[in-house]
Amino acid sequence: MQIKYTKSFLNKLESLFAESDYILRYEKGNFKAGYCVLKSQKVIIVNKYFTTDGKISSLLELLRNLDIETEGLTDKSMEIYNQIRQTKLSL
């Protein structure tokens, strides 16, 4: 999968999280990795001052490391999710 660091790809990733059981929020914070995951509440907080590239990189890393329940995902989101999980990222 060719990952494009564009606003439209960011929107696709945000839609994927919206369809999952996690809540995605952009807020200011001093996170070492650029994001914070509150697993007991299934909330993901990403630094809102990140560039589009930084937000996409953070979300891709999260998708590769979190177990997202796929029952509520649309076919398009499921396809993107599977491609991301199978692709090795070179960050």
C-alpha positions as CSV (number, residue, x, y, z in Angstrom):
1,M,0.0,0.0,0.0
2,Q,1.3,3.4,-1.0
3,I,0.8,5.8,2.0
4,K,0.1,9.3,0.9
5,Y,0.6,12.0,3.6
6,T,-2.4,14.1,2.4
7,K,-5.4,15.6,4.2
8,S,-7.7,13.2,2.4
9,F,-5.8,10.2,3.7
10,L,-5.9,11.7,7.2
11,N,-9.7,12.0,6.8
12,K,-9.9,8.3,5.8
13,L,-7.9,7.4,9.0
14,E,-10.1,9.6,11.1
15,S,-13.2,7.9,9.6
16,L,-11.8,4.5,10.4
17,F,-11.3,5.5,14.1
18,A,-14.8,7.0,14.1
19,E,-16.3,3.7,13.0
20,S,-14.2,1.8,15.6
21,D,-14.8,1.7,19.3
22,Y,-12.0,4.2,20.0
23,I,-12.6,8.0,20.4
24,L,-10.1,10.1,18.5
25,R,-9.4,13.6,19.8
26,Y,-6.9,16.3,18.9
27,E,-5.7,18.3,21.9
28,K,-2.6,20.1,23.0
29,G,-0.2,18.1,25.1
30,N,3.4,17.2,25.7
31,F,3.3,13.6,24.7
32,K,6.7,12.0,24.0
33,A,5.3,9.9,21.1
34,G,2.9,12.6,19.9
35,Y,-0.2,10.8,21.2
36,C,-1.6,9.3,24.4
37,V,-3.9,6.2,24.6
38,L,-6.3,5.8,27.5
39,K,-7.0,2.1,26.9
40,S,-9.5,1.6,29.7
41,Q,-11.7,4.4,28.2
42,K,-10.7,3.7,24.6
43,V,-9.7,7.3,24.0
44,I,-6.8,8.4,21.7
45,I,-5.4,11.9,22.1
46,V,-3.1,13.2,19.3
47,N,-1.2,16.5,19.6
48,K,-3.3,19.0,17.7
49,Y,-0.2,21.1,16.7
50,F,1.3,18.2,14.7
51,T,1.5,18.7,11.0
52,T,-0.6,16.5,8.7
53,D,2.4,14.1,8.3
54,G,2.9,13.8,12.0
55,K,-0.8,13.1,12.6
56,I,-0.9,10.4,9.9
57,S,2.3,8.8,11.2
58,S,0.9,8.7,14.8
59,L,-2.4,7.2,13.6
60,L,-0.7,4.6,11.4
61,E,1.5,3.6,14.4
62,L,-1.6,3.3,16.6
63,L,-3.5,1.2,14.0
64,R,-0.6,-1.2,13.8
65,N,-0.3,-1.6,17.6
66,L,-4.0,-1.5,18.8
67,D,-6.5,-4.2,18.4
68,I,-9.4,-2.5,16.7
69,E,-12.7,-4.3,16.7
70,T,-13.6,-4.6,13.0
71,E,-17.3,-5.5,13.3
72,G,-18.4,-1.9,12.9
73,L,-16.1,-1.0,10.0
74,T,-17.4,-0.3,6.5
75,D,-15.9,-2.3,3.6
76,K,-13.7,0.6,2.6
77,S,-12.4,1.2,6.1
78,M,-11.8,-2.5,6.5
79,E,-9.8,-2.6,3.3
80,I,-7.6,0.3,4.5
81,Y,-7.2,-1.2,8.0
82,N,-6.1,-4.6,6.5
83,Q,-3.6,-2.9,4.2
84,I,-2.1,-0.8,7.0
85,R,-1.8,-3.9,9.2
86,Q,0.1,-5.8,6.5
87,T,2.3,-3.0,5.4
88,K,5.6,-2.4,7.1
89,L,6.1,1.3,7.8
90,S,9.4,2.9,7.2
91,L,9.3,5.9,9.5
